[in-house]
Amino acid sequence: MSKVILQPSGSVEAREHYEDTIKRPVPIQALSEYLPAETIDQLKDFYPDGLVPTWGVTPGKNNVNVPKWGKIQTGDVTLFSANGHIFASGVVVMKLQHKGLATQLWGYDKSGQTWEYIYFLDEIKQHHIPYIEFNRTVGYADNFIIQGFNVMREELSERMLSFFDLKSEIYLPDVSEEEYEKEILQFEDHDNLDTYRTGKGRKEQPFLRKQLFKNKKVGTCGICGNQYPVDLLVAAHIKKRSKCSREERLDYKNIVIPMCKFGCDDLFEKGYIIVVDGKVLRNSKKSYTPNLLEKVVQIESRECQHWNENTRKYFEWHQQQ
Ligand SMILES: [Zn+2]
C-alpha cells in the first residue's frame, strides 16, 4: 500500500531545493554523468520530456533519516509543507543513494552532510491543505505540526491519500504475489463489492494494474487496440470477478486484460461485445440502438491480442452470459 512521506520544507535550504530541483526539474543529461546507463534508460521511459523532479534527504544526526528513507517505495506520495499548510505533493518514481549527485545538485548543509538519500518524483500537484485538515484526516491532535522528514504508517497514509485523492494510477506500490494470494484467500468469503467499497481489497487492483501496465504511462486497450494513458485504462476481468473461483482469481496472468474507459470496458462487461475465436464481435443476444451500433462497428472484427489458449475459457464464459 502507498504511504505518505512528510517533507517539511519551510527552511531556507528546503525552499531553495524546491525551486531548484522540483519547480525546475533536473534534466536527464545532468543525471547521466552520475548514474548507470540502465537507470538513465529507465528514467527516459518515465520522463518522456527528460525532466526529473528530484528530492533528497541528508542522513541526519546519527543517521536518523536512513531507515525512514529505506521505507520509501514507488507510488508513495510526498507532501511538501511550510507555513502551516501542505503546499504540494509528488509521487515517488524511484530512489537511490548518491553522494556525488547530491553534492552537485544541492551542495552541503552546515554539518557537512549532503542530501544523498535521493528520490525522483512525478505528478507534482499544488495544494493548500492547512495542517488542521491534515491532522483531522489522519487522526492526529489538532495542534500537531509537521516537523522533520518522516514516512507515515500505511493505515494513516491511506486516510490521507483517499480523502485528498492523491494516489497515482501509474506508479503503483509493489505487491508481491504472496500478498496478492493472501488477500484473495482472506476475502473470498466476503461479498466482493463490499470488499471493494470498504477498501479491504486494497492490494488486488494495484497488483493487477502493475502486472498489466508495469508503471508505464501508456497502455493498449485489449479490445479496440488503441493506445491511451494508463489512467484511462482499467484492469478488467474477462470472466466477471464475482463469478470467479479462487483458482481463477489467482490466475492473474490470464483473467484480466486492459480495457479502455472509452467504452470497451462497459461494452464488454455488459455483453454488447464478445470475443469469439480471437475476434471482437457484436452479441446477437443484445439489442442495439443505432448510435450504439455505430460505436460497436468501429471495433468489430478486430483481433483481440489477449485471446489465446489460456484465456479462451474465460472469453467463452463471458460469451455464454
Ligand atoms: Zn478500447
Residues whose N, C-alpha, C, O or C-beta is under 5 A from the ligand:
A	BS01	ZN	C221 I223 C224 G225 C260 C264
